[in-house]
């Protein structure tokens, strides 16, 4: 049976994770990821009931319960988006409980993967993120094409095999002594949370990079997300206008250093 000592042995290099026993064999995972109201994500771990060699990371149905306070899955389109979001992240749903079964050696990355699912489902009341392209991203992309194409950047770059961890723009290192730049556009709280999760995942996998965040409006983010992304990012521009004014000089210095 799963115990606290066994769990802690899986996260020796990741001290920000903690566990709280809810009942025999079931532990809540205390992670630094939060809902908009400040509540911590509801993540639990236990032995997989159908295969004891696997660990089951789940939400015990609390994600959809919390979502239902402000948003109903009451149309075929909404249900389709929910099921697609879950399946695309290799998770399953059973009677309202979302879960992911992983081998013990995959446990830490499984937590990141599961947190991404919770983040995306929590954002279903803002379907415009997935359906409507913001003019901010169109403007950022136009500026990249017009002013930064000399840096041979790649768009929608995936540094890992996880297709959910996407870098908006990747500028390769120009010398052996520099690191590539991962540029992210952020226009709202959900994207800010995803960028934080992505950067922490890359750091955990020891991928060399420096992160650069371009905000549509930094002050429009919640105070929590402003703090989270500030603690994670290497460099931020609080508006697209600031990036247009100072971005090229910063990138030139960064790649030359």
C-alpha positions in Angstrom: 0.0 0.0 0.0 1.2 3.5 -0.8 2.7 5.4 2.1 4.2 8.8 2.8 7.8 7.6 2.9 7.3 5.9 -0.5 5.9 9.1 -2.1 8.6 11.3 -0.7 11.3 9.0 -2.1 9.9 9.8 -5.6 10.4 13.6 -5.3 13.9 13.9 -3.7 14.9 16.6 -6.3 11.6 18.5 -6.2 11.1 20.0 -2.7 8.1 22.2 -3.6 5.8 19.1 -3.5 4.3 18.0 -0.2 1.7 15.5 0.8 -1.2 15.3 3.2 -2.8 12.0 4.1 -6.5 12.1 3.6 -7.2 8.5 4.5 -5.2 5.2 4.4 -3.5 5.0 1.0 -4.8 8.3 -0.3 -2.8 11.5 -0.2 -3.5 15.1 -1.3 -0.7 16.5 -3.4 0.2 20.0 -2.2 1.4 21.9 -5.3 2.1 25.6 -6.0 -0.7 25.8 -8.5 -3.9 27.7 -7.6 -7.4 28.6 -8.9 -8.4 32.2 -9.5 -9.9 32.3 -6.0 -6.7 31.3 -4.4 -7.6 27.7 -3.6 -4.9 25.1 -4.4 -5.6 22.7 -7.2 -7.2 19.5 -6.0 -4.7 16.8 -6.8 -4.6 13.4 -5.1 -2.5 10.3 -5.5 -3.1 6.6 -4.6 -2.3 3.2 -6.0 -4.1 2.4 -9.2 -7.0 0.1 -8.2 -6.6 -2.0 -11.3 -2.8 -2.2 -11.4 -0.8 -1.7 -8.2 2.4 -1.1 -10.1 0.9 2.3 -11.2 0.1 5.4 -9.3 -3.2 7.2 -9.9 -3.2 11.0 -9.9 -6.8 12.3 -9.7 -9.0 15.2 -8.7 -11.7 13.0 -7.0 -14.3 15.0 -9.0 -13.5 18.3 -7.4 -12.4 20.1 -10.6 -15.8 19.8 -12.4 -17.6 20.5 -9.1 -15.7 23.8 -8.7 -16.3 24.7 -12.4 -20.0 24.1 -12.0 -20.2 27.1 -9.6 -19.8 29.4 -12.6 -20.2 27.3 -15.7 -22.4 24.4 -16.8 -21.4 21.7 -19.3 -24.9 21.8 -20.8 -24.3 21.7 -24.5 -22.8 19.0 -26.8 -20.1 21.5 -27.8 -19.1 22.2 -24.3 -19.0 18.4 -23.5 -16.9 17.8 -26.7 -14.4 20.5 -25.6 -14.2 19.0 -22.1 -13.7 15.4 -23.3 -11.2 16.6 -26.0 -9.2 18.5 -23.4 -9.0 15.5 -21.1 -8.1 13.0 -23.8 -5.5 15.2 -25.5 -3.6 15.3 -22.3 -3.7 11.5 -21.9 -6.1 11.6 -19.0 -9.4 9.8 -18.4 -12.7 10.7 -16.8 -15.0 8.4 -14.8 -18.2 9.6 -13.2 -16.9 13.2 -13.0 -13.4 12.2 -11.6 -10.5 13.0 -13.9 -7.4 10.9 -13.5 -4.1 9.9 -14.9 -2.3 6.6 -14.3 1.5 6.7 -14.3 4.5 4.6 -13.4 6.4 5.8 -10.2 9.3 7.1 -12.3 6.8 9.3 -14.2 5.2 10.7 -11.1 6.6 14.2 -11.0 6.0 14.9 -14.7 2.6 13.3 -14.3 1.8 16.0 -11.8 2.7 18.8 -14.2 0.7 17.1 -17.0 -2.3 16.7 -14.7 -2.0 20.3 -13.5 -2.2 21.5 -17.2 -5.5 19.6 -17.6 -6.9 21.2 -14.4 -5.8 24.6 -15.7 -7.4 24.1 -19.1 -10.7 22.8 -17.7 -10.8 25.6 -15.2 -10.7 28.0 -18.1 -13.7 26.5 -19.9 -15.8 29.5 -18.8 -13.5 31.5 -21.0 -13.8 29.4 -24.2 -12.7 32.4 -26.2 -9.1 31.3 -25.4 -9.5 28.2 -27.5 -12.0 29.5 -30.1 -11.2 33.1 -30.7 -7.7 34.3 -31.6 -6.9 37.5 -29.8 -5.7 40.6 -31.8 -2.8 40.7 -29.3 -1.4 37.5 -30.8 -1.9 38.7 -34.3 -0.1 42.0 -33.5 2.8 40.1 -31.7 3.1 37.7 -34.6 3.2 40.6 -37.1 6.0 42.3 -35.1 8.0 39.1 -34.9 7.8 38.7 -38.7 8.6 42.3 -39.5 11.4 43.0 -36.9 12.9 39.7 -35.6 13.0 37.4 -38.6 16.8 37.8 -38.7 17.0 35.7 -35.6 15.7 32.6 -37.4 13.0 32.1 -34.8 10.7 29.1 -34.8 7.0 29.5 -34.0 5.1 27.0 -31.8 8.3 25.3 -30.7 8.0 22.1 -28.6 11.2 21.5 -26.6 9.9 18.1 -25.3 7.8 15.2 -26.5 4.9 16.7 -24.6 2.9 18.5 -27.3 1.1 20.5 -24.6 4.2 22.4 -23.6 4.5 24.9 -26.4 6.8 27.9 -26.7 5.3 30.7 -28.8 8.6 31.7 -30.3 12.0 30.1 -30.0 15.2 32.0 -30.9 18.2 29.7 -31.0 21.4 30.4 -29.2 24.0 32.2 -31.4 27.1 31.1 -29.5 28.1 28.2 -27.2 28.0 30.5 -24.3 24.4 31.6 -24.6 21.1 30.0 -24.1 18.1 30.0 -26.5 15.3 32.4 -25.8 11.8 31.1 -25.2 9.3 33.9 -25.9 5.7 33.7 -24.7 2.8 36.1 -25.3 0.5 36.5 -22.4 -2.9 38.2 -22.6 -4.9 36.7 -19.7 -4.6 34.7 -16.5 -5.1 31.2 -18.0 -2.1 31.8 -20.4 -0.1 33.2 -17.6 -0.7 29.9 -15.6 0.2 27.8 -18.6 3.5 29.7 -19.1 4.4 29.2 -15.5 3.7 25.5 -15.7 5.7 25.2 -19.0 8.7 27.0 -17.7 8.8 25.0 -14.5 8.5 21.8 -16.5 11.4 22.8 -18.7 13.5 23.7 -15.7 12.7 20.3 -14.1 13.9 18.6 -17.3 17.1 20.7 -17.2 16.4 22.2 -20.7 18.7 25.3 -21.2 16.8 28.4 -22.0 15.9 31.9 -20.9 12.3 33.0 -20.8 11.0 36.3 -22.2 7.3 37.2 -21.6 5.4 39.8 -23.6 2.2 40.9 -21.9 -0.8 42.5 -23.4 -1.5 44.2 -20.1 0.5 43.0 -17.1 -1.6 44.9 -14.7 -4.8 43.1 -15.8 -3.5 39.8 -14.4 -4.6 38.7 -11.0 -2.1 39.7 -8.2 -1.4 36.0 -7.7 -0.5 35.4 -11.4 1.6 38.5 -11.5 3.6 37.2 -8.6 3.9 33.6 -10.1 5.0 34.7 -13.5 7.5 37.3 -12.1 9.1 34.6 -9.9 9.4 32.3 -12.9 10.3 34.4 -15.9 13.8 35.7 -16.7 12.5 38.8 -18.5 9.1 40.5 -18.9 7.8 43.3 -21.0 4.6 44.6 -19.5 3.0 45.6 -22.8 3.5 44.9 -26.5 4.4 48.6 -27.0 7.3 48.2 -24.5 8.5 45.1 -26.4 8.4 47.0 -29.7 10.4 49.8 -28.1 13.0 47.8 -26.2 12.7 44.2 -27.3 15.3 44.1 -30.1 18.0 45.8 -28.0 17.4 43.3 -25.1 17.5 40.3 -27.4 20.7 41.5 -29.1 22.4 41.9 -25.7 21.1 38.6 -24.4 22.3 36.6 -27.4 25.7 38.4 -27.4 26.4 37.9 -23.7 
